[in-house]
Amino acid sequence: MKHKIRLRIKIIFILIMASCNSNDNDELPAISKVEEFSLNPNSTGVFKFSPLGFYSDKEINVYYHIPLGDVKDLPVLLSLHGANRNADDYRDCWIDMANTNGFMVFAPEFNDINFPSGDQYNLANIFEDGDNPSPETYNSSEKWTFSVLDQLFDHIIKVFDGNQINYNAWGHSAGAQFLHRFIIYQPESKLNIVVCSNAGWYTVPEKEISFPYGLNKSQLNDSVIKKAFLKNLHVHLGEEDTNPNSSSLRHNEIVDAQQGITRRARGRYFYKTSKENAELLNSEFNWIKTEEVKNVAHEYELMAKDALQYFQINK
């Protein structure tokens, strides 16, 4: 009998402790559950971010670096990786520049498990199949991968109780594809200055060519495009990014004939044609083609170093 009483007491004690632990964990903010995450200046690490809405079941690794300074006022830069999905490297290439110039860098990882294809990342899930767009397969904006960026920025500012009202972004290769389409499809986002380096190919604002290479079947109207032309977009090209046989560079009859066969040629075409179409729409045009980076090909670290000058940090 005494043995049974002791056993019952032990079970009750275990249940009480489990209940207490569960309640404690429920009350902790999600950010505190992430190993190695720190909000302190002069810190580097990674945290997991789960957006609201369609992607709420996805945990996105966000690699970050915070320099010395007041986190409530430091500018925010998002760094968008290429097709290798190596977000940690895309954080690391900005660390010294962040320390010297006083801004925070966050590199979200759109891994190939949660975002398994170019449709999910480069083309942002705008359509179920970006190469075969139709009204029936056009996704609502909450399903666009673009939806993650403003939410991530809002999350960062909430954690810091920050005063920042917008953020800047840099992307290289597939990241540049993602960002220029983000500008075109969501021009009212909180993204301020964006530098798109060495995109492999583009969605060009011209109506005669079908999506994903142009605006036909894109489901976009002139008013959205005019707003996109008002954004601070920099087309940033490596002077030596001219290898037509570069790995992962898309080739087909449409894009080769329209945009050219190298990344540099395609970037030049994108800017030139965008400017011409802005004139046709009588639209203000704030996009800039920067000076091409000499002696640099498809090298993200060197492109990042050159891109710094366009963010007007601390000016």
KABELZI-V848045 format. One record per backbone hydrogen bond with DSSP energy under -0.5 kcal/mol. CO is the residue of the C=O (numbers start at 1). NH is the residue of the N-H. Records with the same first field share a line. If there is no record, write none. Layout:
CO = NH / NH
This chain:
1 = 5
2 = 6
3 = 7
4 = 8
5 = 9
6 = 10
7 = 11
8 = 12
9 = 13
10 = 14
11 = 15
12 = 16
13 = 17
14 = 18
15 = 19
16 = 20
17 = 21
18 = 22
19 = 23
20 = 24
21 = 25
22 = 26
23 = 27
24 = 28
25 = 28
29 = 32
30 = 33
31 = 34
33 = 35
34 = 37
43 = 66
45 = 64
47 = 62
49 = 51 / 60
52 = 55
53 = 56
55 = 58
58 = 60
59 = 61
60 = 49
61 = 63 / 109
62 = 47
63 = 107
64 = 45
65 = 105
66 = 42 / 43
69 = 71
70 = 73 / 74
72 = 163
75 = 104
76 = 168
77 = 106
78 = 80 / 170
79 = 81
80 = 172
82 = 85
85 = 87
86 = 89 / 90
87 = 91
88 = 92
89 = 93
91 = 94 / 95
92 = 95
94 = 98
95 = 99
96 = 100
97 = 101
98 = 102 / 103
102 = 75
104 = 77
105 = 65
106 = 79 / 108
107 = 63
108 = 81 / 110
109 = 111
111 = 115
117 = 121
118 = 123
119 = 125
121 = 124
123 = 126
124 = 145
126 = 139
129 = 132
134 = 137 / 138
135 = 138
137 = 128 / 139
140 = 143
141 = 144
144 = 147
145 = 148
146 = 149 / 150
147 = 151
148 = 152
149 = 153
150 = 154
151 = 155
152 = 156
153 = 157
154 = 158
155 = 159
156 = 160
157 = 161 / 162
167 = 192
168 = 78
169 = 195
170 = 80
171 = 197
172 = 175
173 = 177
174 = 178
175 = 179
176 = 180
177 = 181
178 = 182
179 = 183
180 = 184
181 = 185
182 = 186
186 = 189
190 = 167
192 = 232
193 = 169
194 = 196 / 234
195 = 171 / 197
196 = 198 / 236
197 = 173
202 = 204
204 = 206
206 = 209 / 215 / 216
209 = 216
210 = 213 / 214
213 = 204
215 = 218
216 = 211
221 = 224 / 225
222 = 226
223 = 227
224 = 228
225 = 229
226 = 230
227 = 230
228 = 231
229 = 286
231 = 233
232 = 194
233 = 235 / 288
234 = 196 / 236
235 = 237 / 290
236 = 198
237 = 293
238 = 241
240 = 242
241 = 264
242 = 244
243 = 246
246 = 249
248 = 250
252 = 256
253 = 257
254 = 258
255 = 259 / 260
256 = 260
262 = 266
263 = 267
264 = 268
265 = 269
266 = 270
267 = 271
268 = 272
269 = 273
270 = 274
271 = 275
272 = 276
273 = 277
274 = 278
275 = 279
276 = 280
277 = 281
278 = 283
279 = 282
288 = 235 / 290
292 = 294
293 = 239 / 296
296 = 240
297 = 299
298 = 300
299 = 303
300 = 304
301 = 305
302 = 306
303 = 307
304 = 308
306 = 309
307 = 310
308 = 311
309 = 312
312 = 315
